[in-house]
Every structure is written in structure tokens, then in C-alpha cells.
């Protein structure tokens, strides 16, 4: 498919951008980083407690200007307004996309079907706060009168990935009363490993499912319910150990959740953007409701910046257009995100869903086959572990892979000078990607080490690092609820911008739905039944499964 696609059709500057990309010299970054003393001032933005340094990119003022022309020709500014005003931008499901309203720091009305959604959001927040206060004060007790010490979130996808990123990243802000746990996978080993070390008398389950029909979530919820009952909890007391976040009140109450402990979720909140909603209850139970509001504030301020800043000084827009530049004119099929903070070790898992589920699309919003490649493959991890793994490919491989380095300047867990070493390594990797190491430098280094001429010529080609590999530095003073909220919202809006450039719907996920449908069709066949209508491979695999039981 990709061989028939154009780099970036339909924009007046596409051809010019292609020419500019082809003319960038191999030592561009090394030269400009050394000679342009004003480059950092021109190519950095500070906003919402974050500093974006994009000096180590294959860009100049002319290239940036043309990239912003692409943004304007895609009617990006109008699209931003449409998102925040509540227009139906998820056109296939006919829904507004308003997770931004959940974190807005003002009471400006936002209308959906003629009704202001802000009062409902306020009521939801008050309900979350009240639950947190009851749990943290010890007022909420299990069926034997013991206080709650453990909260298990049962949910998958957006009801899991973002939540775990936040609670892991903000471990230093845990209040101490509550330890969070997550069950997502339908693999029975997941829930078994979580429950085996918990006391039912001190455990509260949050079942996160918009429809209360999600296969994995309900299967795990049923096992949790069984575990509670087998421990001696009566049907009447189940409600003391259950909370639900769902639109389906009837199903949740039939399951055993008290109606006052069912928190709402709306159609205009997509799953992968739902940590800002009542789905984020486990976050507020873990770090405290006030800290949860700080998380919302960081995201809300980033949204405000995204709406108000000119494109040229707009952090999500810049990150997005740099991605477009490499995706289309350097054949960069993937994008790496590397966090130099142990708490953010799971960030890539969340970003994979937010980006690849949003922009992994093959048709435009009007149903036509796309004429250019869309969403990149998102991958990465945490430094310095990565330096002993895939960084080799980034430095000396044949692919162009842009990298985001996320680097807090301070640690919440300082030990000797380890954080200084961590930060120095992150900065060093960025500089090594940009500057590389030339053949002359390698020869000089080997000669200084006393190598013979023959050894120098044999080793030198292997030790050359080409450089000119692009990367961004995203810095903050410390990883706090506020700065984390800003980081997560920045990536969400970056992804939205790219969907606008590609004219695709970032807010549906029909590929995911097909897999669920086929799974439901195949499940009963594992138990028995006629396999004749299946292809030979599927039939044989199911037969092997049956034999193994």
C-alpha cells in the first residue's frame, strides 16, 4: 500500500518541503548547533512548567514556515476551535470530543445537544471528592468494619493504561492509605496474581466500563465478585467493596454496586482520553483528590495554551509538525519516546494507545482511501536501560527515527549523585544523535589509544556515528501532578493536530471492534461445535486447543 502513496499531497508547499529535505547536508546538526548561537532562543518554548528544546532537528526558519503553511492549509485553527466548542468532530459515531472540558479551569458553558455539560462535570467531581474523603478518613469501611487499604481498578485500554502511568509516575505523591492495583488482561494469571496477596476485608474494586459490557472487564469483575463472596462477604455487603464508572446504571446495580457509588461517563469522553474523568477515581484515591485536581490543572493549562498560542509558538502544534516533517519527507515510520524518570517507564504503553488507536487509519473522514501514510509506530522506554538495548539502532541503524527525551531536572528519590548521572546520560544521548562522531575523530581517538595503522583502518568504519538524527528534549523542573498533566495533554493534542493534517477521524477505532467481534464468534467453538465452515488453519488450531484441555 505504501508504495502507491504520495509523501504529503494536497498542500502548496509539499514539493518545496521535499526539495528542502533532500538538500540537508549530513553534518547539518553538528554545524548549526556549533555555529548558531541563537538557535536555542529561536527553537525552544517554555509553557505549563515544561521546556521544549527542538534545536536538534533538521529544520531552519524556511522549513518551519512551510510546515506551518501546511498546518494553516489544513484549516488547523478552525479544527482546534471545533474541538473545544463541542462540534461533532467524531463524524462516524456522531459524537463531540470533549475530554478537554473535564480539565477546563473555568465555568464557560460547553454545549452538547443544546445542554451545558459543565454542571454535570462539577457534580461528577464532587462525587469523586466525596468518595475520596470517605475512604481516606476511614469512614468507608469493608463489611467487617476494617478500613480500605487496597483499591483494585478493573478495566482495560483507556480504563487502565493512562491510570497506571499516572499512579506510577506520581508514586512520591501517594498519600499512604491506599495502594493501587490494576487488573486488565483477561488472562487469568493477571487477576490471580493481584488478588492472592490482598485481604478482601480491606479491598475496594473500581469496575471501569462505559457500557458495563466489555468482555475482559466483566470477566475479571465476575472473578472479583466470586472472590469476595467466597471470602464470606454476603450479597448484601458486596456494595461495601464495589464502585463502578459506567453509563449502564442498571447493569452495575444488578452486579451489586450501590447506585450512589456509580459514577457517570459520557459519550463525548473517548476511552483513551478518559483518565481525566471519573475513570481517574483510582488516581485521586491514590494521590488525593487535591493532587488529582493539580493533574487536571496542568492538562487544562496546556489546552488553553493550545487554543490561544500562535501556531509558531504552540507546543503541541510544533511537536506535531516536526513529526509530519520526518514521517513524510524522511520515511520515518516510527517515533521513539524515552523517559529519563523511572516513574514514566509505562508512558509509552499509554502513548501507543492514544496515538496508534487514534491515527492508525486508512480512510479520510469522508470515507476515501488516504493518499499518504498516516500514524507512526510509537515505541520507546526509559533511560538509561535503553542505552544498553535499542539505542544502538538509533545511532548507527539505517532508519530515521525521531526521538523525544523527557527529562525532569530533579528527582523525588535522590540517592547520591545518581540523578545527575541519569540526566547527563539523557543529554549525552541527544547530543550523540545530533552530532555523531566523524571518521577523522575516530581515527584520532584510535591513534591516541596506540592502535596501529592497520588496526585503525579496520576499526574506524565500525566506530563512526553518522549523527544528524533528530530529537526533542522535553524538560521540567520536577515531575509533579501539574507537569504530568501538561505532558499528557500535550501529546493528546499533538496527535489531534496530525489527524487534522491527514484528514482522518482520530476518535473512532473500528479495527479494535472487529477483533472483539471475531473473538466472540470463535469463543463458543473452543467449547465444541461444528468447525467445517472455518478455514483449515483456524480449524486446526481450535482442534489443538480442544485436545490440550
DATA-V658848 format. One record per backbone hydrogen bond with DSSP energy under -0.5 kcal/mol. NH is the residue of the N-H (numbers start at 1). CO is the residue of the C=O. Records with the same first field share a line. If there is no record, write none. Layout:
NH: CO + CO
//
This chain:
4: 1
5: 2
6: 371
11: 8
14: 11
17: 13
18: 14
19: 15
20: 16
21: 17
22: 18
23: 19 + 20
24: 21
28: 25
31: 27
32: 28
33: 29
34: 30
35: 31
36: 32
37: 35
39: 36
42: 38
43: 39
45: 52
47: 50
50: 47
51: 475
52: 45
53: 51 + 473
54: 43 + 52
57: 55
59: 57
64: 60
65: 61
66: 62
67: 63
68: 64
69: 65
70: 66
71: 67
72: 68
73: 69
74: 70
75: 72
76: 71
79: 75
80: 76
81: 77
82: 78
83: 79
84: 80
85: 81
86: 82 + 83
87: 82
89: 87
90: 95
91: 89
94: 90
95: 90
97: 87
98: 96 + 268
101: 98
102: 98 + 99
103: 99 + 100
104: 101
112: 115
115: 112
117: 110
121: 117
122: 118
123: 119
124: 120
125: 121
126: 122
127: 123
128: 124
129: 125
130: 126
131: 127
132: 128
133: 129
134: 130
135: 131
136: 132
137: 133
138: 134 + 135
139: 134
140: 134
141: 139
142: 146
145: 142
148: 140
149: 202
150: 202
151: 179
152: 204
153: 151 + 181
154: 152 + 206
155: 153 + 183
159: 156
160: 157
161: 157
164: 160
165: 161
166: 162
167: 163
168: 164
169: 165
170: 166
171: 168
173: 170
174: 171
175: 286
179: 149
180: 178
181: 151
183: 153
190: 187
191: 187
192: 188
193: 189
194: 190
195: 191
196: 192
197: 194
198: 195
200: 198
202: 199
203: 200
204: 150
205: 241
206: 152
207: 205 + 243
208: 154 + 206
209: 207 + 245
218: 214
219: 215
220: 216
221: 217
222: 218
223: 219
224: 220
225: 221
226: 222
227: 223
228: 224
229: 225
230: 226
231: 227
232: 229
233: 228
237: 234
238: 234 + 235
240: 237
241: 238
242: 239
243: 205
244: 261
245: 207
246: 244 + 263
247: 210
248: 210
249: 247
252: 248
253: 249
254: 250
255: 251
256: 252 + 253
257: 252
261: 258
262: 259
263: 244 + 261
269: 266
270: 268
273: 270
274: 271
276: 273
277: 274
280: 277
281: 278
282: 279
283: 280
284: 280
285: 281
286: 282
287: 283
288: 284
292: 288
293: 289
294: 290
295: 291
296: 292
297: 293
298: 294
299: 295
300: 296
301: 297
302: 298
303: 299
304: 300
305: 301
306: 302
307: 303
308: 304
309: 305
313: 310
314: 311
315: 313
318: 314
319: 315
320: 316
321: 317
322: 318
323: 319
324: 320
325: 321
326: 322
327: 323
328: 324
329: 325
330: 326
332: 326
333: 331
335: 377
336: 402
337: 379
338: 404
339: 381
340: 338 + 406
341: 339
344: 341
345: 342
347: 344
350: 346
351: 347
352: 348
353: 349
354: 350
355: 351
356: 352
357: 352 + 353
358: 353
359: 355
360: 356
361: 359
364: 368
365: 503
367: 364
370: 362
375: 359
377: 333
378: 376
379: 335
381: 337
383: 339
386: 382
387: 384
388: 384 + 385
389: 386
391: 386
392: 389
393: 390
394: 390
395: 391
396: 392
397: 393
401: 399
402: 334
403: 470
404: 336
405: 403 + 472
406: 338 + 404
407: 405 + 474
409: 476
410: 477
418: 415
421: 417
422: 418
423: 419
424: 420
425: 421
426: 422
427: 423
428: 424
429: 425
430: 426
431: 427
432: 428
433: 429
434: 430
435: 431
436: 431 + 432
437: 465
442: 438
443: 439
444: 440
445: 441
446: 442
447: 443
448: 444
449: 445
450: 447
451: 446
456: 452
457: 453
458: 454
459: 455
460: 456
461: 457
462: 459
463: 459 + 460
464: 460
465: 437
466: 464
468: 434
469: 433
470: 468
471: 56
472: 403
473: 53
474: 405 + 472
475: 51 + 473
476: 407
477: 49
480: 478
484: 480
485: 481
486: 482
487: 483
488: 484
489: 485
490: 486
491: 487
492: 488
493: 489
494: 490
495: 491
496: 492
497: 493
498: 494
499: 495
500: 496
501: 497
502: 498
503: 499 + 500
504: 499
506: 504
508: 505
513: 509
514: 510
515: 511
516: 512
517: 513
518: 514
519: 515
520: 516
521: 517
522: 518
523: 519
524: 520
525: 522
526: 522 + 523
527: 523 + 524
528: 524
534: 531
539: 535
540: 536
541: 537
542: 538
543: 539
544: 540
545: 541
546: 542
547: 543
548: 544
549: 545 + 546
//
